[in-house]
Amino acid sequence: EPVLASSLGFCKPVPVLKGAPLHCCLPAPRRFPIRFRFPRIPRTFSGRPILRERKPAHILQNDPEYVRKYNLAYARMKALPDTDPRSFLNQWRVHCSFCNEAFRQRKTPGPLGPETGVLLQVHYSWTFLPWHRMYLYYHERILASLINDPTFALPFWNWDNQLDQDAAKMPAMFLPNFGIPNAALFDEFRNSNHFPPKLLYLGYNSKLEAEGQQNLTDQQIKYENLCVMYNQVTTKISARDFLGGPYVVGTDNSAATVNVSAGETPGESGGMESVHNVAHEWTGLINDPDHPDNEDMGNFIYAARDPIFYTHHSNVDRLWDVWKTIPDKVTKSGDRKRMDFMSRDFLDTEFTFFDENQDMVIVKVRDSLDSSKLGYKYTDVSESDNMWIY
Ligand code: C2O
C-alpha cells in the first residue's frame, strides 16, 4: 500500500548530538490542502515549450547578472517571517522534518485519515529521488516568485564532471570574497579544507581522511570519480538498484532501526543516493570536535540550511534524468532505456509541500517522473556524462 500524504498533525522534535532537539515542524496551512496540478508551460509562437533551464554552477558563476538574482532571491527568502512557509527557515524545516522522522506515515487519504505508528522518512528508499525532485520544484518556484522572474532556475553543481576545470570544485559563488555580493549564498558551516582548488572526491571517507589516508592527486580523484559514477549509476540498471528499495505503509526506515554511528543506514538506498551522501559529507564540517553533528551539509537534519544543498540536489535530480537515457548495454537488449518503477505502490505515494502561494499541496510520485512536464530541463553536458557512462 502506498504511503499517503501526512496530515502533519503529529510532529516531534528531532534529536541532535550537540544541543537541544530541533523544532522542524511546519506552520499550519492557511487553507485546506490542494491537489497538485502540472504547471502551465509557456510556448513559443511555433508551439515549442519554453522550459526553465538549470545550468551548471561553474558556468553560471561567471554571469554577474545571474549571481545577483540568485543571491537576491535567497536574501528575500531569508527575510520572510518565520510564520511564512516560503521562508528559508521553513524550507529548511521541510527537509529536516521529512528526512528526520518528525512526522508519522498515514494510511488513508485526506487530512483526517488515521496514521500508522511508523515515522515518516523519505531517504533510504525509492522515495528519495521523487521527494527531492518535488522539494526542489517548489523551492525553485518560490525563489522565482520572490524576484518576479518566472524563468529563474536553480544551478546544478556538476561534481560528476571531470572534464571542466571548476565543475567538481565547491562552486566559488557560494564562498566568501567572491567579488559579487553573495552573502545570502554563504554558510559558515562548511569544511574550509575542501574549498577550491580541492576537487570533490566521490570516494571520500571522513574517517580515512582523519587518518591521513586520503591524500590523492587531482588526477587520481578524477579517475576515481569516474569509476564511482560508473559503478553507482551506469551499472545500476534496475529501478531498484538505482532509485532504491520499496517504501510502503509500514516500512520503518527510521534511523533508530540501525546503528548509525557504526555507519549503517536503514532501508535500501539506490546507487544515486549513495553517491549523493558522499558529497554531503565532503561539504559539511567533519572531523571537528566542536561540531559532532557535522553541520550543515554533513547531516540531513541541518543540510538544507546551506543554500549549496539545493544546487547539489539539482545535480542529483539531473542524474536521474541522465540515467533514464543510458541505453541498457549490459543485457544487450537493444536500445532499451532504464525505467522507473511502475507499481501503484510507487506511483501513488504522496508527499506534502508548500507552494509559492503558501498553499499546502499534495503531490504523487507519478507527477514527478517527467521533469519536462514540471517545466524545467538541464543544460546538456553529455560530453562529461559520457566520460563515466562508457
Ligand atoms: Cu534529503 Cu541530500 O538529502
Residues whose N, C-alpha, C, O or C-beta is under 5 A from the ligand:
A	BS01	C2O	C99
